[in-house]
């Protein structure tokens, strides 16, 4: 994403974000597996977005969608990228050949708010903040996990918001928004999230 000023007022200059010491062992292992593809990234994709791509893949393991979210038992989990794509081909590399609960994972470019209803996870980058109202309206009543990276996204009820704190990539969870959409976020994932106000878990 083009925006880099959402890291918080206490952030200091950094060379590249890392996962940070807060991660539990099981999460580190999961991310390591996901980062195998990211390690072969081309230089056009920043370390930040390699890590965010790995997180998006891992979120699929810790969210439960209602059965009506899928057309049938083997329908894929769709990770949508709304309009501009900061990941290049990294996310596709990470999910290639992987399954979660027997479902393949595919990545789709989402050109419009209406098309976002066809996803299970939707990433909305900071460059798309002007479209947040439209996206929120289009997803009303849809069981879609929204993931973003700006303060505006969080204020408008986004479910998972990435933030950079010093050298670490962190995320917060709006569980109320997720529950209203019919999603169940694992308690394991919630333990890793920033507490309200930006505190450590």
C-alpha positions in Angstrom: 0.0 0.0 0.0 1.2 3.5 -0.7 0.3 4.9 2.7 2.9 4.5 5.4 1.6 7.0 8.0 -0.7 4.7 9.8 1.9 3.1 12.0 1.0 5.2 15.0 2.5 8.3 16.6 5.1 6.4 18.5 6.6 4.7 15.5 10.2 5.3 14.6 12.1 4.9 11.3 12.6 1.3 10.3 14.3 -0.7 7.6 11.7 -3.4 7.3 9.0 -4.8 9.5 9.4 -8.1 11.4 6.8 -10.3 13.1 8.1 -9.4 16.5 8.7 -11.2 19.8 5.0 -11.4 20.7 4.3 -14.3 18.3 3.6 -17.7 19.8 5.5 -20.7 18.6 2.7 -22.2 16.6 2.1 -19.0 14.7 5.8 -18.6 13.9 5.8 -22.1 12.4 2.7 -21.4 10.3 4.1 -18.1 9.1 7.4 -19.8 8.3 5.6 -22.2 6.0 3.8 -19.4 4.3 6.9 -17.4 3.9 8.6 -20.1 1.8 7.0 -18.6 -1.2 7.7 -15.1 -0.1 11.4 -15.9 0.3 11.5 -16.2 -3.5 9.9 -12.8 -4.0 11.1 -10.3 -6.6 12.5 -7.0 -5.3 9.4 -5.2 -6.5 7.4 -6.4 -3.4 8.4 -5.0 -0.1 9.1 -7.1 3.0 6.0 -5.5 4.6 3.7 -6.9 1.9 5.4 -10.2 1.9 4.5 -10.5 5.6 1.0 -9.2 5.1 0.5 -11.8 2.3 1.6 -14.5 4.8 -0.8 -13.2 7.4 -3.7 -13.2 4.9 -3.0 -16.9 4.2 -2.8 -17.8 7.8 -6.0 -15.9 8.7 -7.9 -18.6 6.6 -6.9 -21.1 9.2 -8.4 -19.3 12.2 -11.7 -18.0 10.9 -14.9 -20.0 10.6 -17.4 -19.0 7.9 -21.1 -20.0 7.9 -21.9 -22.8 5.5 -24.0 -20.4 3.3 -20.8 -18.6 2.5 -19.9 -21.4 0.1 -21.8 -22.7 -2.9 -20.8 -26.3 -2.0 -18.6 -28.4 0.2 -15.5 -28.0 -2.1 -15.9 -24.4 -3.0 -12.6 -22.5 -2.6 -11.8 -19.9 0.0 -11.4 -16.6 -2.0 -9.0 -14.0 -0.8 -9.9 -10.8 -2.6 -7.7 -7.8 -3.2 -9.8 -4.7 -3.7 -8.6 -2.7 -6.7 -4.9 -1.8 -6.3 -2.6 -4.8 -5.6 0.5 -4.2 -3.5 1.4 -7.9 -3.3 2.4 -8.5 -6.9 2.2 -12.2 -7.3 3.3 -13.0 -3.7 -0.1 -14.0 -2.3 -0.7 -16.4 -5.2 2.7 -18.0 -4.6 2.0 -18.5 -0.9 -1.5 -20.1 -1.3 -0.5 -22.2 -4.4 -1.3 -25.8 -3.8 -2.5 -25.2 -0.2 -5.9 -26.2 1.3 -7.7 -25.3 4.5 -10.3 -27.6 5.7 -10.3 -29.4 2.4 -10.8 -26.1 0.4 -8.4 -24.7 -2.1 -7.5 -21.1 -1.7 -7.6 -18.7 -4.6 -6.7 -15.0 -5.0 -8.9 -12.7 -6.9 -8.6 -9.1 -8.0 -11.8 -7.3 -6.9 -12.6 -4.4 -9.2 -15.8 -3.1 -7.5 -17.5 -3.1 -4.1 -20.3 -5.3 -5.4 -17.8 -8.0 -6.5 -16.5 -8.1 -3.0 -19.4 -10.2 -1.8 -17.9 -13.1 -3.7 -15.0 -13.4 -1.4 -14.3 -14.8 2.1 -11.5 -12.4 2.9 -11.2 -9.0 1.4 -8.0 -6.9 1.7 -8.6 -3.1 1.3 -5.4 -1.2 1.1 -5.0 2.4 2.5 -5.0 3.8 -1.0 -8.7 2.8 -1.3 -9.8 4.7 1.8 -12.0 6.9 -0.3 -14.0 3.8 -1.2 -14.6 2.5 2.3 -18.2 3.6 2.6 -19.0 1.9 -0.7 -17.3 -1.3 0.3 -19.0 -1.3 3.7 -22.4 -0.8 2.1 -21.8 -3.5 -0.5 -20.8 -6.0 2.2 -23.7 -5.4 4.5 -24.9 -8.8 5.7 -22.1 -10.7 3.9 -19.9 -13.1 5.8 -16.6 -11.5 4.5 -13.6 -11.0 6.7 -12.4 -7.5 5.9 -8.7 -6.7 6.3 -7.1 -3.3 6.0 -4.2 -1.2 7.0 -5.4 2.3 7.9 -6.9 4.2 10.8 -9.9 5.1 8.6 -10.5 1.4 7.9 -10.5 0.6 11.6 -12.9 3.5 12.4 -15.4 2.3 9.9 -15.6 -1.2 11.5 -13.0 -3.1 9.6 -12.5 -6.5 11.1 -8.7 -6.9 11.0 -6.4 -3.9 10.8 -2.6 -4.2 10.2 -0.4 -1.6 11.9 3.3 -1.1 12.1 4.8 -0.6 15.6 8.6 0.1 15.5 10.0 -3.0 13.6 6.9 -5.2 14.0 3.9 -5.9 11.9 0.9 -6.2 14.2 -2.9 -6.4 13.8 -6.0 -5.5 15.8 -9.3 -7.3 15.6 -12.8 -5.9 15.8 -14.6 -8.9 17.0 -18.0 -7.2 17.2 -17.9 -6.5 13.4 -16.9 -10.1 12.7 -19.7 -11.5 14.8 -22.2 -9.2 13.1 -21.1 -10.7 9.8 -21.6 -14.2 11.1 -17.8 -15.0 11.4 -16.1 -16.8 14.3 -12.5 -15.8 14.9 -10.4 -18.3 16.8 -9.5 -17.3 20.3 -5.9 -18.3 19.4 -5.8 -15.6 16.8 -7.5 -13.1 19.1 -4.8 -13.7 21.7 -2.2 -12.5 19.2 -4.0 -9.3 18.4 -3.3 -5.9 19.8 -5.6 -5.0 22.7 -7.9 -2.0 22.4 -5.8 1.2 22.7 -2.8 -0.5 21.0 -1.5 -2.5 24.0 0.3 -5.8 23.8 -1.6 -9.0 24.1 
